[in-house]
Amino acid sequence: MTSDGRWIVSGSRDRSVIFWNAETGEPYLVMKGHENSVVQLASGHSSRIFATGSEDKTVRVWSYSE
């Protein structure tokens, strides 16, 4: 979950990172960048930066703004 509690962020087998609306459960934003399943996700408690790890053996650092 993002630090403001608005979004739940998940990784997916379809190689995407998805932002879900925490109130409605609806997907809001889909981001792609890995070449294989996203299997790890880590975020800071007070920043808009997070990292993902993939079965393609890469780590990506992402940032977002609202």
C-alpha positions in Angstrom: 0.0 0.0 0.0 1.2 3.5 -0.8 2.1 5.8 2.1 -1.1 7.8 1.8 -3.2 4.6 1.8 -4.9 5.4 -1.5 -3.3 2.7 -3.6 -2.4 -1.0 -3.3 0.5 -1.9 -5.6 1.0 -5.5 -6.8 3.2 -7.3 -9.2 1.9 -9.8 -11.8 2.8 -12.8 -13.8 1.9 -10.8 -16.9 5.0 -8.7 -16.3 3.1 -5.7 -15.0 2.9 -3.6 -11.8 -0.7 -2.6 -11.0 -2.0 0.3 -8.8 -5.4 -0.6 -7.3 -7.8 1.8 -5.8 -7.7 0.9 -2.1 -11.4 1.9 -1.6 -13.0 0.4 -4.7 -10.6 -2.5 -5.5 -10.6 -1.3 -9.1 -7.3 -1.2 -11.1 -6.2 2.3 -11.8 -2.8 2.1 -13.5 -0.8 -0.7 -15.2 2.9 -0.2 -15.7 5.1 -2.6 -17.7 8.8 -2.8 -17.9 10.0 -6.3 -17.0 10.4 -9.2 -19.5 9.1 -11.9 -17.1 6.8 -12.2 -14.0 7.1 -9.5 -11.3 7.7 -11.5 -8.1 9.0 -9.0 -5.6 7.9 -5.5 -4.7 9.3 -3.2 -2.0 8.4 0.4 -1.2 9.4 3.1 1.3 7.0 4.2 3.9 7.2 7.9 3.1 8.3 8.1 -0.5 6.8 7.7 -3.9 9.6 5.3 -5.0 9.4 1.5 -5.1 11.4 -1.3 -6.5 10.3 -4.5 -8.3 12.2 -7.8 -8.9 11.4 -10.1 -11.7 12.1 -13.6 -12.8 14.0 -12.0 -15.7 16.7 -11.4 -13.0 16.4 -7.7 -13.1 15.4 -5.1 -10.5 13.7 -1.9 -11.5 13.2 1.3 -9.4 10.1 3.2 -10.2 8.6 6.5 -9.0 5.1 7.9 -9.3 3.3 11.1 -8.8 -0.4 11.9 -8.4 
